[in-house]
Amino acid sequence: MARRFPRANQILLSVLRHGLDPVPVYSLLPDLTRTPPPVVMARRVAGTAYDPRVGYDQAIVDVQCWHTTDADADDLADACRTALITAWRTQQVVPGVGFIAHYAEQAAPALLPTADDVAGVYRYQATYVLGIRAA
């Protein structure tokens, strides 16, 4: 059976990996003791079928960036934001999957420290709403 909606994570990861190379981008939380910063985690966390008749999906995605200084983590978060905006504005197609048809920020990149943070590592987090369509 053919998919009605494109895989949001596949589009998200492809766009970010292309835009951030050689920074590793994962959909699961990286082990910062084995994968030292810089590193990015990006994944769908919510969303809705905006128009199921044509397979238009609205994905809410979480993007988290780790780096060794506050400024570098902030710059990495900005690079993620820029990669998503560029993919949307150019209608960059992920072959056989789809593209970002709409972009909106739900929460701009922000430094979000926690008690579990690894010393000397800074984390920025942002949330975006991506309208995605099949290729």
C-alpha positions in Angstrom: 0.0 0.0 0.0 1.3 3.4 -0.9 1.9 6.1 1.8 -0.6 8.9 1.8 1.8 11.3 3.7 5.5 11.7 3.2 7.9 10.8 6.0 8.4 14.1 7.9 11.6 12.8 9.7 13.2 11.7 6.4 12.6 15.2 4.9 13.8 17.0 8.0 17.0 14.9 8.4 17.8 15.1 4.7 17.5 18.9 4.6 19.5 19.4 7.8 22.3 16.9 6.9 22.6 18.6 3.5 22.8 22.1 5.0 25.0 21.2 8.0 27.5 18.8 6.6 29.8 17.6 8.2 27.9 18.1 11.5 26.1 14.8 12.4 22.3 15.0 12.6 20.2 12.3 14.3 16.5 11.7 15.1 17.3 10.2 18.5 19.1 11.8 21.4 22.8 11.4 20.9 25.2 10.1 23.6 27.3 13.2 24.0 30.1 11.1 25.7 30.4 9.0 22.4 29.4 11.7 19.9 31.1 14.9 20.9 29.6 18.2 19.9 28.8 19.7 17.5 25.8 17.5 17.0 22.1 18.0 16.1 18.9 16.0 17.0 15.8 16.7 14.9 12.5 14.9 14.8 8.8 15.2 14.5 7.1 15.6 17.8 3.5 16.4 16.8 1.3 17.6 14.0 -1.8 17.0 12.0 -3.0 15.9 8.5 -3.6 19.4 7.1 -5.3 18.1 4.0 -5.5 14.3 3.8 -7.1 14.4 0.3 -3.8 15.4 -1.2 -1.3 14.1 1.4 -0.5 17.5 2.8 0.9 17.0 6.3 1.7 19.6 9.0 4.6 18.4 11.1 5.7 20.1 14.4 9.4 19.4 14.6 11.9 19.8 17.5 15.5 20.7 16.6 18.2 20.6 19.3 21.8 21.6 18.9 24.8 20.9 21.1 28.2 22.6 20.9 31.1 23.5 23.2 30.4 27.2 23.6 27.2 29.2 23.9 28.0 31.2 20.8 28.8 28.1 18.7 25.6 26.4 19.8 23.7 29.5 18.9 25.3 29.6 15.5 24.6 26.0 14.9 20.9 26.6 15.8 20.9 29.5 13.4 22.4 27.2 10.7 19.6 24.7 11.2 17.0 27.5 11.0 18.6 28.8 7.8 18.7 25.3 6.2 15.0 24.8 6.8 14.1 28.3 5.5 16.3 27.7 2.4 14.7 24.3 1.7 11.3 25.9 2.0 12.0 28.9 -0.2 13.7 26.9 -2.9 11.2 24.0 -2.7 14.2 21.6 -2.3 12.8 18.1 -3.0 14.1 15.1 -1.1 14.0 12.6 -4.0 11.3 10.0 -3.7 10.0 11.6 -0.4 8.8 15.2 -0.6 9.5 18.8 0.2 8.7 21.6 2.7 5.8 23.5 1.3 5.3 25.8 4.3 7.6 27.0 7.1 6.7 28.7 10.4 8.5 29.1 13.7 6.7 28.0 16.8 9.6 28.7 19.2 12.8 30.3 18.0 16.2 28.9 19.0 16.9 29.4 22.7 19.5 28.2 25.2 17.8 25.7 27.5 20.1 24.4 30.2 19.1 21.4 32.3 20.5 19.7 35.4 21.6 16.8 33.2 23.8 18.8 30.9 27.3 17.6 30.3 29.9 20.2 31.6 31.2 22.4 28.8 28.3 21.6 26.4 25.6 24.1 25.5 22.2 23.1 24.1 19.8 25.3 22.0 16.3 24.1 21.1 13.8 25.3 18.6 10.4 24.2 17.4 9.1 24.6 13.8 5.9 23.9 11.9 6.6 22.4 8.5 4.0 21.8 5.9 5.2 18.8 3.8 4.0 17.3 0.6 5.0 14.3 -1.4 7.4 14.7 -4.2 
